[in-house]
Amino acid sequence: MFTLAEVASLNDIQPTYRILKPWWDVFMDYLAVVMLMVAIFAGTMQLTKDQVVCLPVLQSAVNADLQPSSLGSAKASNVVPEAKTTYFQDKDTEATRTVSFDRASVVTTDIPQSKTSFPPLQSSTVSQEDTKEQKDPLGRKTNLDYQQYVFINQMCYHLALPWYSKYFPYLALIHTIILMVSSNFWFKYPKTCSKIEHFVSILGKCFESPWTTKALSETACEDSEENKQRLTGAQSLPKHVSTSSDEGSPSASTPMINKTGFKFSAEKPVIEVPSMTILDKKDGEQAKALFEKVRKFRAHVEDSDLIYKLYVVQTVIKTVKFIFILCYTANFVNEISFEHRCTPKVEHLTGYQEFECTHNMAYMLKKLLISYISLICVYGFVCLYTLFWLFRLPLKEYSFEKVREESSFSDIPDVKNDFAFLLHMVDQYDQLYSKRFGVFLSEVSENKLREISLNHEWTFEKLRQHVSRNAQDKQELHLFMLSGVPDAVFDLTDLDVLKLELIPEAKIPAKISQMTNLQELHLYHCPAKVEQTAFSFLRDHLRCLHVKFTDVAEIPAWVYLLKNLRELYLIGNLNSENNKMIGLESLRELRHLKILYVKSNLTKIPSNITDVAPHLTKLVIHNDGTKLFVLNSLKKMMNVAELELQNCELERIPHAIFSLTNLQELDLKSNSIRTIEEVISFQHLKRLTCLKLWHNKIVSIPPSITHVKNLESLYLSNNKLESLPAAVFSLQKLRCLDVSYNSIAVIPIEIGLLQNLQHLHITGNKVDLVPKQLFKCTKLRTLCLGQNCITTIPEKIGQLLQLTHLELKGNCLDRLPGALGQCRLLRKSGLIVEDHLFDTLPSEVKDALNQDTNIPFANGI
């Protein structure tokens, strides 16, 4: 036999799950325990005390035909009154039973009979004691022995009693166990149990996290401070308002920190409890881990509503079970009675056909059954209320509206599906749980935690160690992949360049106004938000801005309002809406912009660039290999002095360029230009001094290049040139000529005409002879002849007195001319040759080349 504790264990759940048990579930659990006790008590009583007591009904005891003997009537007067003998004849077996009713309770025997009847056996004498007892009123006698009574009791227990009287305890026990299992099945089912366990674990940690207490306490402090300011007036407000003019102020859509909506503003006074101002590093790490767990759990649970459906199904099952129990049980209440009539059809064994029986447990079972029905009714009404609650409210949606109103975390999102249902269930236990849990759903709260942890980790001393000097000898700080911008950064008042890379939650507070030396800012995948005062400072002081992004929408809106900006570098995808349009906003407010660098995948020059046309002096378009089709906007860039169109898949020199009368430098690097016949049009560009056509597919240089008389630098490296026309050497102002990595076999003797030539690069060609006329270019400082087929270098190289860089590596030389010693400015570091060739030089030449390079350059000249 099982105990109550063993069965009640079916109703047990983990203590931590109790927060998901609303009052009706708890109440039904207690009702189930009481019903279980009733069932076990009834079963115990039935097993130990339940019985039926039966007595024969004498009036109808003999129903069979009487079969007297032939001598019966003659001797009837001789029979003793106290005892009489009766004959019974079984019609089926033709056997005769003699039943003698006396105090000795003689048991009848069946004797097979023939057609001749035998006289019955009679008592001849009666004792005086029997005569005396016969006179006492002791009731009717049945002359049944003990075994016959036991037999009849057992027969009538099974035949006369209603089945419900015998099986009620067991049915009640089974029903109760089913109800218990149905109540807690959602805690046991594997697909829901894991989610519930995870949710309860996270909820408990969020409830006990020190960060929750700190965040809510700061909210309370801020609310009290706001109430105080509301009562005392807004006398301190002017201190927090920028004194700058409204000119260039950002619009409502500008991504800036709104002090009225964002409670953790750097300028806003916050009253903090001293014991809560510093968050332990370990607690901070645990809180950050909780934010990540909550984020992943939300993404996992919000995808389905299995928990909600399972809870509804088990509630429906309990309700149907209640209706079923109530319907069939109510019909059997009246069938449980104390008295029963029993006709067991054992007349041949007892001599009686009908018995009157009493059921000793009838009253107790009836009372227990009524109690059980009452409990079931209460249980059923609670189930109906549960169904009403489930379908009356949208339990698959949960709103934190109340929490948002009571706290400073106005960004707590609403949740849905199983996540929402679990929070609804928790609210039935204690609404404080969901309020504390909401702190970990707020991005504002997470950002504040990151800010605190970040400031603890990145102190002023640590940041100072990361400051370095860049190529321009400026103090530079590069912060990479942080959760935010540490406050101590803005205490580095002597910083010139600030680089912020992969900091998605970067915020620039008003403290940046302390950095008076800051003129250059880099935002690499960092859509920084700025406060109003910080924006005013950047608008007036920032000179150079680099913005790297993935989508044009990531460019902060305040970037377009920096009126004193001189240089703007945009690196990223500027196309939007399936590359059908350019999402770049108007640059009209950038009134002092001089340099615009765009590295993107443009198919046309953005029309917005014309907003800065009056003052733009340098424009760089660096495509990623996307062909640039439309360049009409270039015609409006009348003041552009430098133009670079790199990697734009251009096949010819764009005609729009010939309208840029102020153009001084043109760079068409890494395109697909094959011919430059249009070069004759450059004669209209009187100021053009530098032409870079390198890394293209140019086969020849047209003679018309001679009309570009002001050209000083010509870059034609990495093309497919096989020769240099004489027209190139008619450019008397040419100071730099780069034809490296082509297929040129001969250096024309006309090269001697370039008296102003200072830099000549012919590396990577097929030259085998260096003409002596080359050394008439006495102003040469750089001479690159490497990777050719040159076998000898003339001694006249000593005429190049200003030579500082000579490359001869990769040729077929067997020695170096000793005249190199006459090149007074040449040093070993500027001589690029094989080591064995250097050893062929005379010792005095080697000594001269190995002289201390620290000698002032002016002295060499």
Sequence and secondary structure as in RCSB ss.txt:
>XXXX:A:sequence
MFTLAEVASLNDIQPTYRILKPWWDVFMDYLAVVMLMVAIFAGTMQLTKDQVVCLPVLQSAVNADLQPSSLGSAK
ASNVVPEAKTTYFQDKDTEATRTVSFDRASVVTTDIPQSKTSFPPLQSSTVSQEDTKEQKDPLGRKTNLDYQQYV
FINQMCYHLALPWYSKYFPYLALIHTIILMVSSNFWFKYPKTCSKIEHFVSILGKCFESPWTTKALSETACEDSE
ENKQRLTGAQSLPKHVSTSSDEGSPSASTPMINKTGFKFSAEKPVIEVPSMTILDKKDGEQAKALFEKVRKFRAH
VEDSDLIYKLYVVQTVIKTVKFIFILCYTANFVNEISFEHRCTPKVEHLTGYQEFECTHNMAYMLKKLLISYISL
ICVYGFVCLYTLFWLFRLPLKEYSFEKVREESSFSDIPDVKNDFAFLLHMVDQYDQLYSKRFGVFLSEVSENKLR
EISLNHEWTFEKLRQHVSRNAQDKQELHLFMLSGVPDAVFDLTDLDVLKLELIPEAKIPAKISQMTNLQELHLYH
CPAKVEQTAFSFLRDHLRCLHVKFTDVAEIPAWVYLLKNLRELYLIGNLNSENNKMIGLESLRELRHLKILYVKS
NLTKIPSNITDVAPHLTKLVIHNDGTKLFVLNSLKKMMNVAELELQNCELERIPHAIFSLTNLQELDLKSNSIRT
IEEVISFQHLKRLTCLKLWHNKIVSIPPSITHVKNLESLYLSNNKLESLPAAVFSLQKLRCLDVSYNSIAVIPIE
IGLLQNLQHLHITGNKVDLVPKQLFKCTKLRTLCLGQNCITTIPEKIGQLLQLTHLELKGNCLDRLPGALGQCRL
LRKSGLIVEDHLFDTLPSEVKDALNQDTNIPFANGI
>XXXX:A:secstr
   HHHHHGGG   GGGGGG  HHHHHHHHHHHHHHHHHHHHHHHHHHH  EEEEE GGGS  S B   TTTTTT
GGGS TT EEEEEEETTTTEEEEEEESTT     EEE  SS           HHHHHHHTS         HHHHH
HHHHHHHHHTS HHHHHHHHHHHHHHHHHHHHHHHHHHSHHHHHHHHHHHHHHHHHHH HHHHHHHHHHHHHHHH
HHHHHHH STTGGGGS  S STT   TTS B  TTT TT SSS     GGGSS  HHHHHHHHHHHHHHHHHHHH
HTT  HHHHHHHHHHHHHHHHHHHHHHHHHTTTTT  SEEEE  S HHHHS S EEEEETTHHHHHHHHHHHHHH
HHHHHHHHHHHHHHHHHS TTEE  HHHHHHSS TT   EEHHHHHHHHHHHHH HHHHHHHHGGG HHHHHHHH
HHHHHHHS HHHHHHT EE TTS EEEEEES SS  GGGGG TT  EEEEES TT EE GGGGG TT  EEEEES
   EE HHHHHHHHHH  EEEEEEEEGGGS GGGGG TT  EEEEEEE EETTTTEE     TT TT  EEEEEE
  SB  GGGGGGTTT  EEEEEESS    B GGGGG TT  EEEEESS  SS  GGGGG TT  EEE  SS    
 GGGGGGGG TT  EEE  SS      GGGGG TT  EEE  SS      GGGGG TT  EEE  SS      GG
GGG TT  EEE TTS      GGGGG TT  EEE  SS      GGGGG TT  EEE TTS  S   GGGGG TT
  GGGEE  HHHHTTS HHHHHHHTS TTS HHHH 
